[in-house]
């Protein structure tokens, strides 16, 4: 097969992080755009990127792009693409859609047109008038932006944030992909202690442990493209074997967390155990005012509570104030917190060394980064 045009979707603000991950995996022909990173590969790369990318949302096959200001242009442009190369006769192919700044504003109508066009193309190839759609799943998405249509196939299925270790979550959990991004942006390494004083479901702690041990985040789950004719099981088996061989579970970890809510710690303990870190990650029920992480030159990475998420501004502000005070007693530590609150720097008594705009869910936040001293070189 010729080279496949692929897209790794990225949460807003994390495009550069996703691109860096792809570079680390060996992909070089990257094109970074709003909400996505384009790259090219072979069928095996669909397996590898789904298994390995920690901060991306999905892996899509870019089937084609063309101008579409009328339904006729959308129909003909869609029909011209080689859908039967990917979708077998028994494939299920639902169509999702979205439209922004385009003349074709009715998303349901666009979805219907695309579905009809794909059916017509499939009829030509398979010589049948009816498709039962009882085989593998091939989700098509039509995205209209500035009168340009992009047609993609979703290789992932449930978003890549669904790792499989978190069966229950706290009231306002952070997504696994965002948690991994926070760890990545902190430049933490496993030689240093890591602590989360508002650990909630334990997601940041688990993601850090998986990074430390080089565990591919997709190892515990399945994907839409498993069993697709162009991405057969042998390729998935090969990619998984590579991932298992890459695990480094002999690295000692200094990862711990706490939360004032006993129920949150119960949930975190279940997630930590499910992820395979029951003995490595230490958890306690404890208010932030009493935290005393062990070690020097550690890193705190956290998602403090805030009223917009949890409904109590007073308690959230008090927690932030206590969090800021705790930094006074840990002079060698670095602090990283994602929050929409403008008070974080006030409670730390200084401006952050760096701020990065991110979106936690749909809430605009800043990732506040207060750098402590680096550990002395051994």
C-alpha positions in Angstrom: 0.0 0.0 0.0 1.1 3.6 -0.6 1.7 5.9 2.3 -1.3 6.7 4.5 -2.2 10.2 5.5 -2.9 10.2 9.2 -4.1 12.7 11.8 -3.6 12.7 15.5 -6.2 14.9 17.1 -5.1 17.1 19.9 -6.9 19.0 22.7 -6.6 22.7 22.2 -3.2 23.9 23.5 -1.6 20.5 23.4 -0.8 20.3 19.6 3.0 20.8 20.2 3.0 18.2 22.9 1.4 15.6 20.6 3.9 16.6 17.9 6.8 16.1 20.3 5.4 12.6 21.2 5.2 11.7 17.5 8.8 12.9 16.9 9.9 10.7 19.9 8.2 7.8 18.2 10.2 8.4 15.0 7.7 10.4 12.9 9.3 13.3 11.1 7.0 14.7 8.4 4.7 16.5 10.9 2.3 19.3 10.1 1.0 21.0 13.3 -2.5 22.7 13.0 -5.2 23.8 15.4 -6.5 20.7 17.1 -4.5 18.2 15.1 -1.1 17.0 13.9 -0.8 15.5 10.4 1.7 12.8 9.7 2.2 9.9 7.3 2.8 6.2 7.8 2.0 2.6 7.0 -0.8 0.3 8.5 1.5 -0.7 11.3 1.7 3.0 12.3 -2.0 3.0 13.0 -1.3 0.3 15.6 1.8 1.9 17.1 0.3 5.4 17.5 -2.9 4.2 19.0 -1.0 2.2 21.5 1.7 4.8 22.3 0.3 8.3 22.1 -0.4 9.6 25.6 -1.8 13.1 24.9 -3.6 12.7 21.5 -7.4 12.2 21.3 -7.7 9.9 18.3 -5.9 8.6 15.2 -7.7 9.3 12.0 -7.1 8.3 8.4 -7.4 11.4 6.2 -9.4 10.0 3.2 -9.4 13.3 1.3 -10.1 17.1 1.3 -12.0 19.2 -1.3 -14.0 22.4 -1.7 -17.7 21.9 -0.9 -20.1 24.9 -1.1 -23.1 22.8 -2.4 -24.5 19.4 -1.6 -23.6 18.3 -5.1 -19.9 19.2 -4.6 -20.0 17.3 -1.3 -21.6 14.3 -2.9 -19.2 14.1 -5.8 -16.1 14.9 -3.8 -17.0 12.1 -1.3 -17.9 9.6 -4.0 -14.5 10.2 -5.7 -12.6 8.8 -2.6 -11.6 5.2 -2.5 -13.9 4.0 0.4 -13.9 0.3 -0.6 -10.1 0.2 -0.2 -10.8 0.5 3.5 -14.4 -0.6 4.1 -15.3 -4.2 3.3 -18.8 -5.2 2.0 -20.0 -6.1 5.5 -18.5 -3.0 7.2 -20.6 -0.7 9.4 -20.0 2.9 8.4 -21.9 5.5 10.4 -21.2 9.1 9.6 -20.6 11.9 12.1 -20.2 15.6 11.1 -19.5 19.2 12.0 -19.5 22.5 10.2 -17.9 25.8 10.9 -17.8 29.0 8.8 -19.2 27.1 5.8 -22.1 27.5 3.5 -23.2 24.0 4.2 -24.5 24.6 7.7 -26.9 21.7 8.2 -24.8 18.9 9.8 -27.5 16.2 9.5 -27.9 17.0 5.8 -24.2 16.8 5.2 -24.0 13.4 7.1 -26.8 12.1 4.9 -25.2 13.2 1.7 -21.8 11.7 2.7 -23.5 8.4 3.6 -25.3 8.3 0.2 -22.1 9.0 -1.6 -20.2 6.3 0.2 -23.0 3.8 -0.5 -22.9 4.6 -4.2 -19.1 4.1 -4.3 -19.5 0.8 -2.5 -22.3 -0.3 -4.9 -19.9 0.2 -7.8 -17.2 -1.9 -6.2 -19.2 -4.7 -4.6 -22.1 -5.0 -7.2 -24.8 -5.0 -4.5 -27.7 -2.8 -3.7 -27.8 -3.4 0.0 -25.2 -3.4 2.8 -26.0 -5.2 6.0 -23.3 -3.3 8.0 -22.9 -6.2 10.5 -19.1 -6.4 10.3 -16.2 -4.2 11.6 -16.9 -0.5 12.5 -15.6 2.3 10.2 -16.7 5.6 11.6 -16.6 8.3 8.9 -16.4 12.0 9.9 -17.1 14.9 7.6 -15.6 18.2 8.8 -16.5 21.4 7.0 -14.4 24.4 7.7 -14.3 27.5 5.6 -16.1 25.6 2.8 -13.5 22.9 2.7 -14.6 19.3 3.4 -12.3 16.8 5.1 -13.3 13.2 5.2 -11.7 10.9 7.8 -12.0 7.4 9.2 -11.6 6.9 12.9 -9.2 4.1 13.7 -9.5 4.6 17.5 -13.1 4.2 18.6 -13.5 5.3 22.2 -11.1 8.3 22.8 -7.5 7.5 23.6 -8.0 8.9 27.1 -9.9 5.7 28.0 -6.9 3.6 29.1 -8.9 1.0 30.9 -7.6 1.4 34.5 -10.2 4.0 35.7 -13.6 2.3 36.0 -15.0 4.9 38.5 -14.0 8.5 38.8 -14.5 11.4 41.2 -16.9 14.2 40.5 -14.6 16.3 38.3 -11.8 14.1 37.0 -9.0 15.2 34.8 -8.7 13.2 31.5 -5.9 10.8 31.3 -4.6 12.5 28.1 -4.5 15.9 29.9 -2.8 14.3 33.0 -0.1 12.8 30.8 0.4 16.2 29.2 0.8 17.9 32.6 3.5 15.4 33.5 5.2 15.8 30.1 5.2 19.6 30.4 6.7 19.4 33.9 9.8 17.6 32.5 9.6 15.3 35.6 11.8 12.3 35.6 11.5 9.2 37.8 14.7 10.0 39.7 12.7 12.7 41.5 9.8 12.4 43.9 6.4 13.3 42.5 3.4 14.2 44.7 -0.2 15.3 44.0 -2.0 16.8 47.0 -5.4 16.9 45.3 -5.1 13.5 43.7 -8.8 12.8 43.2 -9.0 9.6 41.1 -5.2 9.3 41.0 -5.0 9.9 37.3 -1.9 12.2 37.3 -0.1 9.7 39.5 -0.9 6.7 37.3 0.0 8.5 34.1 3.4 9.5 35.7 4.1 5.9 36.7 3.2 4.7 33.2 5.6 7.3 31.7 8.3 6.3 34.1 8.0 2.6 33.3 7.6 3.3 29.5 4.2 1.5 29.5 2.2 2.2 26.3 -1.1 3.7 27.5 -3.2 1.7 24.9 -2.0 -1.7 26.0 -5.1 -2.5 28.1 -7.8 -1.6 25.5 -9.1 -2.4 22.0 -9.5 -0.1 18.9 -11.9 0.3 16.0 -9.2 -0.7 13.5 -8.4 -4.1 15.0 -9.2 -6.6 12.4 -9.7 -4.1 9.5 -8.5 -5.8 6.3 -5.8 -3.1 5.9 -4.8 -3.3 9.6 -4.9 -7.1 10.2 -4.4 -8.7 13.7 -0.8 -9.7 12.9 0.1 -6.0 12.9 -1.6 -5.4 16.2 0.1 -8.4 17.7 3.5 -7.1 16.4 2.9 -3.6 17.8 1.8 -5.0 21.2 4.8 -7.3 21.4 7.0 -4.3 20.8 5.3 -2.4 23.5 5.5 -5.2 26.1 9.2 -5.6 25.3 9.7 -1.8 25.9 8.4 -1.9 29.5 11.0 -0.9 32.1 9.3 -2.0 35.4 12.5 -2.3 37.3 12.8 1.5 37.8 12.1 2.5 41.4 9.3 5.1 41.8 8.8 7.8 44.3 5.2 8.7 43.5 2.6 9.5 46.1 -0.6 11.5 46.6 -3.3 12.6 49.0 -6.8 14.0 49.0 -9.1 15.3 51.8 -11.9 13.2 50.5 -11.8 9.5 51.7 -14.1 8.4 48.8 -11.6 9.9 46.3 -8.8 7.9 47.8 -10.9 4.8 47.6 -11.4 5.4 43.9 -7.7 6.3 43.4 -6.6 3.1 45.2 -8.8 1.0 42.8 -7.4 2.8 39.8 -3.8 2.5 41.0 -4.2 -1.2 41.7 -6.0 -1.8 38.3 -3.1 0.0 36.5 -0.6 -2.3 38.3 1.0 0.2 40.7 -0.6 -0.9 43.9 2.8 -1.3 45.6 4.5 1.6 44.0 2.1 4.6 44.4 1.4 5.7 48.0 -2.0 7.3 48.9 -3.3 9.0 52.0 -6.4 10.8 53.2 -5.0 14.2 54.1 -5.8 17.9 53.7 -3.4 19.9 51.7 -2.4 22.0 54.7 -0.8 18.9 56.3 1.2 17.5 53.3 4.8 16.5 53.9 6.1 14.8 50.8 9.2 12.8 51.3 12.5 13.7 49.6 14.1 16.8 48.1 14.0 18.3 44.6 10.6 16.8 44.0 7.8 17.8 41.7 4.2 18.5 42.6 1.8 18.2 39.7 -1.9 18.8 40.6 -5.4 19.8 39.5 -6.6 21.8 42.5 -10.4 22.0 43.1 -12.1 25.1 41.9 -15.7 26.3 42.2 -16.5 26.2 38.5 -16.0 22.4 38.7 -17.1 21.5 42.2 -19.6 24.2 43.1 -17.9 25.8 46.2 -15.7 28.8 45.5 -15.0 29.4 49.2 -13.6 25.9 49.9 -11.7 26.0 46.6 -10.0 29.3 47.4 -9.1 28.0 50.9 -7.5 24.9 49.3 -5.5 27.1 46.9 -4.3 29.3 49.8 -3.2 26.3 51.8 -1.5 24.9 48.7 0.4 28.1 48.2 1.5 28.1 51.9 2.7 24.5 51.6 5.3 25.6 49.0 7.1 27.6 51.7 8.0 24.4 53.5 9.4 22.7 50.4 12.1 25.1 49.1 13.7 22.5 46.8 10.4 21.4 45.1 8.9 22.5 41.8 5.1 23.1 41.6 2.8 22.7 38.7 -1.0 23.4 38.9 -3.7 23.6 36.3 -6.4 26.0 37.3 -8.8 28.7 35.9 -8.3 30.7 39.1 -6.4 34.0 38.8 -5.4 33.6 42.5 -2.8 30.9 42.1 0.2 33.3 41.8 -1.3 35.5 44.6 -1.3 32.5 47.0 2.2 31.5 46.0 3.4 35.1 46.6 5.1 35.4 43.2 4.5 35.2 39.5 4.7 31.8 37.9 7.9 31.1 36.0 5.8 30.0 33.1 2.1 29.9 32.2 0.5 27.9 29.5 -3.1 28.2 28.4 -4.9 24.8 28.4 -8.5 23.6 28.4 -9.6 21.2 31.2 -12.8 19.9 29.6 -14.3 23.1 28.3 -12.9 25.3 31.0 -10.1 27.6 30.0 -7.2 27.2 32.5 -3.6 28.2 33.0 -0.9 25.6 33.7 1.1 27.5 36.4 4.7 26.4 36.6 6.9 27.4 39.5 10.4 26.0 39.0 12.4 24.9 42.0 16.2 24.2 41.9 17.3 21.2 39.9 18.8 18.3 41.8 22.6 18.4 42.0 24.3 16.3 39.4 25.5 12.9 40.7 
